[in-house]
Amino acid sequence: MTVRGEVDAANSRALSEYVERQIAGWPRLVLDLSGVDFFGTSGFSTLHHINVICAQYRATWALVVGPQLRRFLKICDPDNLLPLEESVPN
């Protein structure tokens, strides 16, 4: 799943709801946020919610981000709880 543009308070909930509708029956999710220009703090809560959704559906997932979002996640996720990948895995 590829997301481009902005993830903020106006659309972060819609993103998590979309993932929840799509994940049922799929064993793996790759969420590519490398094209996101702006990522608000509400997006961080959305990523954790997606983590919970994937656990509920027993789906593994990977998160691909660009350099700016990677810096943001180093601060907000110092324990590396989110499954960051360098690139979209095959």
ChimeraX commands (.cxc) that place a marker at each C-alpha (Angstrom):
marker #1 position 0.00,0.00,0.00 radius 0.5
marker #1 position 1.51,3.33,-1.04 radius 0.5
marker #1 position 0.67,6.66,0.57 radius 0.5
marker #1 position 1.69,10.00,-0.92 radius 0.5
marker #1 position 1.16,13.59,0.13 radius 0.5
marker #1 position 0.37,14.33,3.75 radius 0.5
marker #1 position -0.62,12.29,6.79 radius 0.5
marker #1 position -2.09,14.55,9.44 radius 0.5
marker #1 position -5.04,14.97,11.79 radius 0.5
marker #1 position -7.39,15.44,8.83 radius 0.5
marker #1 position -6.71,12.04,7.27 radius 0.5
marker #1 position -4.76,9.78,9.64 radius 0.5
marker #1 position -7.88,8.08,10.93 radius 0.5
marker #1 position -9.05,7.40,7.39 radius 0.5
marker #1 position -5.69,5.76,6.67 radius 0.5
marker #1 position -5.99,3.39,9.61 radius 0.5
marker #1 position -9.61,2.56,8.70 radius 0.5
marker #1 position -8.56,1.88,5.11 radius 0.5
marker #1 position -5.80,-0.48,6.25 radius 0.5
marker #1 position -8.25,-2.30,8.50 radius 0.5
marker #1 position -10.71,-2.80,5.63 radius 0.5
marker #1 position -7.96,-4.06,3.32 radius 0.5
marker #1 position -5.91,-6.31,5.63 radius 0.5
marker #1 position -8.49,-9.03,6.27 radius 0.5
marker #1 position -7.35,-12.20,4.55 radius 0.5
marker #1 position -3.88,-10.91,3.64 radius 0.5
marker #1 position -0.83,-12.39,5.38 radius 0.5
marker #1 position 1.42,-9.36,4.83 radius 0.5
marker #1 position 1.20,-5.60,4.49 radius 0.5
marker #1 position 3.88,-3.30,3.13 radius 0.5
marker #1 position 3.05,0.32,3.91 radius 0.5
marker #1 position 5.16,2.59,1.72 radius 0.5
marker #1 position 5.25,6.13,3.11 radius 0.5
marker #1 position 8.39,7.14,1.24 radius 0.5
marker #1 position 6.34,9.60,-0.85 radius 0.5
marker #1 position 4.82,11.38,2.16 radius 0.5
marker #1 position 5.72,15.09,2.22 radius 0.5
marker #1 position 4.32,15.90,5.66 radius 0.5
marker #1 position 3.72,13.56,8.59 radius 0.5
marker #1 position 1.91,14.99,11.61 radius 0.5
marker #1 position 2.02,13.59,15.12 radius 0.5
marker #1 position -1.42,12.03,14.69 radius 0.5
marker #1 position 0.17,9.85,12.01 radius 0.5
marker #1 position 2.41,8.29,14.65 radius 0.5
marker #1 position -0.67,7.12,16.57 radius 0.5
marker #1 position -2.03,5.75,13.30 radius 0.5
marker #1 position 1.12,3.69,12.77 radius 0.5
marker #1 position 0.73,2.15,16.20 radius 0.5
marker #1 position -2.93,1.44,15.46 radius 0.5
marker #1 position -1.90,-0.26,12.21 radius 0.5
marker #1 position 0.54,-2.35,14.26 radius 0.5
marker #1 position -2.37,-3.47,16.45 radius 0.5
marker #1 position -4.59,-4.15,13.42 radius 0.5
marker #1 position -1.93,-6.36,11.84 radius 0.5
marker #1 position -1.48,-8.26,15.11 radius 0.5
marker #1 position -5.24,-8.83,15.33 radius 0.5
marker #1 position -5.31,-10.25,11.81 radius 0.5
marker #1 position -2.03,-12.13,12.34 radius 0.5
marker #1 position -0.48,-10.31,9.40 radius 0.5
marker #1 position 3.14,-9.30,9.29 radius 0.5
marker #1 position 3.91,-5.84,8.04 radius 0.5
marker #1 position 6.74,-3.61,6.93 radius 0.5
marker #1 position 7.00,0.16,6.94 radius 0.5
marker #1 position 9.04,2.00,4.30 radius 0.5
marker #1 position 9.72,5.70,4.90 radius 0.5
marker #1 position 11.82,8.50,3.46 radius 0.5
marker #1 position 14.70,10.21,5.28 radius 0.5
marker #1 position 12.62,12.91,6.99 radius 0.5
marker #1 position 10.09,10.47,8.40 radius 0.5
marker #1 position 12.91,8.13,9.43 radius 0.5
marker #1 position 14.37,10.94,11.59 radius 0.5
marker #1 position 10.93,11.59,13.07 radius 0.5
marker #1 position 10.52,7.90,13.94 radius 0.5
marker #1 position 13.98,7.72,15.55 radius 0.5
marker #1 position 12.73,10.32,18.03 radius 0.5
marker #1 position 9.18,9.01,18.51 radius 0.5
marker #1 position 10.00,5.28,18.32 radius 0.5
marker #1 position 13.39,4.91,20.04 radius 0.5
marker #1 position 12.71,1.26,20.89 radius 0.5
marker #1 position 12.12,0.43,17.21 radius 0.5
marker #1 position 8.69,-1.09,17.79 radius 0.5
marker #1 position 7.59,-0.27,14.24 radius 0.5
marker #1 position 8.88,-2.62,11.50 radius 0.5
marker #1 position 10.99,-0.21,9.43 radius 0.5
marker #1 position 12.53,-1.43,6.18 radius 0.5
marker #1 position 15.07,0.36,3.99 radius 0.5
marker #1 position 13.10,-0.34,0.81 radius 0.5
marker #1 position 9.98,-2.14,-0.32 radius 0.5
marker #1 position 10.68,-5.84,0.34 radius 0.5
marker #1 position 9.89,-8.42,-2.31 radius 0.5
marker link #1:1,2 radius 0.2
marker link #1:2,3 radius 0.2
marker link #1:3,4 radius 0.2
marker link #1:4,5 radius 0.2
marker link #1:5,6 radius 0.2
marker link #1:6,7 radius 0.2
marker link #1:7,8 radius 0.2
marker link #1:8,9 radius 0.2
marker link #1:9,10 radius 0.2
marker link #1:10,11 radius 0.2
marker link #1:11,12 radius 0.2
marker link #1:12,13 radius 0.2
marker link #1:13,14 radius 0.2
marker link #1:14,15 radius 0.2
marker link #1:15,16 radius 0.2
marker link #1:16,17 radius 0.2
marker link #1:17,18 radius 0.2
marker link #1:18,19 radius 0.2
marker link #1:19,20 radius 0.2
marker link #1:20,21 radius 0.2
marker link #1:21,22 radius 0.2
marker link #1:22,23 radius 0.2
marker link #1:23,24 radius 0.2
marker link #1:24,25 radius 0.2
marker link #1:25,26 radius 0.2
marker link #1:26,27 radius 0.2
marker link #1:27,28 radius 0.2
marker link #1:28,29 radius 0.2
marker link #1:29,30 radius 0.2
marker link #1:30,31 radius 0.2
marker link #1:31,32 radius 0.2
marker link #1:32,33 radius 0.2
marker link #1:33,34 radius 0.2
marker link #1:34,35 radius 0.2
marker link #1:35,36 radius 0.2
marker link #1:36,37 radius 0.2
marker link #1:37,38 radius 0.2
marker link #1:38,39 radius 0.2
marker link #1:39,40 radius 0.2
marker link #1:40,41 radius 0.2
marker link #1:41,42 radius 0.2
marker link #1:42,43 radius 0.2
marker link #1:43,44 radius 0.2
marker link #1:44,45 radius 0.2
marker link #1:45,46 radius 0.2
marker link #1:46,47 radius 0.2
marker link #1:47,48 radius 0.2
marker link #1:48,49 radius 0.2
marker link #1:49,50 radius 0.2
marker link #1:50,51 radius 0.2
marker link #1:51,52 radius 0.2
marker link #1:52,53 radius 0.2
marker link #1:53,54 radius 0.2
marker link #1:54,55 radius 0.2
marker link #1:55,56 radius 0.2
marker link #1:56,57 radius 0.2
marker link #1:57,58 radius 0.2
marker link #1:58,59 radius 0.2
marker link #1:59,60 radius 0.2
marker link #1:60,61 radius 0.2
marker link #1:61,62 radius 0.2
marker link #1:62,63 radius 0.2
marker link #1:63,64 radius 0.2
marker link #1:64,65 radius 0.2
marker link #1:65,66 radius 0.2
marker link #1:66,67 radius 0.2
marker link #1:67,68 radius 0.2
marker link #1:68,69 radius 0.2
marker link #1:69,70 radius 0.2
marker link #1:70,71 radius 0.2
marker link #1:71,72 radius 0.2
marker link #1:72,73 radius 0.2
marker link #1:73,74 radius 0.2
marker link #1:74,75 radius 0.2
marker link #1:75,76 radius 0.2
marker link #1:76,77 radius 0.2
marker link #1:77,78 radius 0.2
marker link #1:78,79 radius 0.2
marker link #1:79,80 radius 0.2
marker link #1:80,81 radius 0.2
marker link #1:81,82 radius 0.2
marker link #1:82,83 radius 0.2
marker link #1:83,84 radius 0.2
marker link #1:84,85 radius 0.2
marker link #1:85,86 radius 0.2
marker link #1:86,87 radius 0.2
marker link #1:87,88 radius 0.2
marker link #1:88,89 radius 0.2
marker link #1:89,90 radius 0.2
view
